[in-house]
């Protein structure tokens, strides 16, 4: 499972059902990570007698660097895993994986700058549905076909 999510960067492929499963798994793990972080913040506030201002100051003084470092590393792993899974699914469809991921990323940024965040959300939904419903090797070059 770890190899499917984080490994096989250049040659790995994922079929539709495996792609959906890994995307759901990553989403659940990200939500759980967010809830755990919220629980730690809430526990810190409770230990300080419910004073939110004092809890924020204490966390800022004692835990800013380690917490930020852990949060950044975990978030970077989630982003890398999602991009890797997307590249594998695109490769399974018969297209160049990482180049298409880069193209999607650039279009995403341009839509956010030029149009709106709603357009970006709609675009990403369309991309997800295309990745989910286009069959394996549909866009691969057929051997023996041509001029």
N, C-alpha and C positions, 0 to 999 in steps of 0.2 A: 504494500500500500504506500509506504513512504517513497519507494522508487517511482511509483506511478505519479505521485504528487510532485516530488522534488527532483527526481532523476530523469534519465533518458531525455536530455534536453534537445539533442539534435535529431534523434531518430524515432523517438517514441510516438505512438499513436493511441488514440482513445476512441472507441465507438460511442454511439449516442447514449446508451444506457449507462455506461461507465462514466461518461462525461457528466451526466445529470447527477449520478450518485456522488461523485467527488465534489461537484459544486455544492450540493446540499450539505455534504459533510463539512466542507470548509465554512459554509455559512453558519452551521450549528456551532462549530468550534469558535468562530469569531464572536457569536452572540454569548456563548458561555464565558469566553475570555472577558468580554465587556461586563457581564454580570459579576464575575469574580472581582474585577477591578472596582466596580461600584460597591460591592460588599466590603472590600477592604477600606474604602473611603468612609463608608457608613460606620464601620466598626471603629475607625479612628475617631470619628466625631462622637460616637457614643462613649468611648473611653475617656474623652475629655469633658464629659458632663453635658454634652449636647450643644456646646458652644461652637458654632460653625466657623466663626472668625478665628478663634484660637486653634481649631483643628486645621484650618487652611494654613495658618502661619507655621504651625508645627510641621505639617507635611512639607511645606515649602523649604523650611530650614533643614530638616533631617533627611528627607527622602526624594528630593527633586532629581538628583543625578541618577541614582540607581533605578528609580521607578521609570524615569524617562528613557534610560538606556534599555531596560527590559521591554518596555512598551514599544519602543522603536524597532527593536530586533524582532519581536513577535509580529508586529504589523508588517515589517519588510518581508518576513517569511510568508505571511498570508498573501501579500501582493504577488510575490514571486511564484507561489504555488498556483494562484489563480491564472496568472499569465502563462505559466508552463502548461497547465491543463488546457487552456484555450488554444495554445500553439499546437498541442498534440491533437486536439480535435480538428483544427483546421488542416493539419497535415494528413489526418485520416480521410478528410474530404478530397484530398488531392491537390491542395494548394501549399505554397511555402509558408510554414507555420509562423516563425518569428517575424518575418517581413510583413505578413498580414496583421499580426498583433501590433506591430509598430504603426502600420497604416491606420488601424482602428484607433489607436491611442492618439495619433495626430488629428484625425477627424474629430475625435471626442473633444480634444482641447480647442480646436477651431470652432466647433459648434458652441462650446461654452463661452468663448470670447465673442463670437459674432452674433449668435442667436440668443440662447438662454439655457439655463440648467434643465428646464423641462424638455427641450429639444435633445439634450444629451441623454436624459433618462429614456426618452422614446427611442433614440438611436440604439442605445445599449440593449433595450428590450428586443428590438428587431434583430440585432446581432445574436443575442442569446437564443431567440427562437430559430433563427437560421442555423445556428450551430446544433441545435437540438433536433431539427427535422430534416436537414439535408443528409441523404444516405452516404454511407462509406464509399469513397473513391468516385463519387459522382462527377467531380471536376478533374479527375486525373486524365492525362493524355493517353488515348488509346493507341496501342502499338499496331502498326500496319494500316492505319487510317491516315489519309492525307493525299498529297499530289503524287 
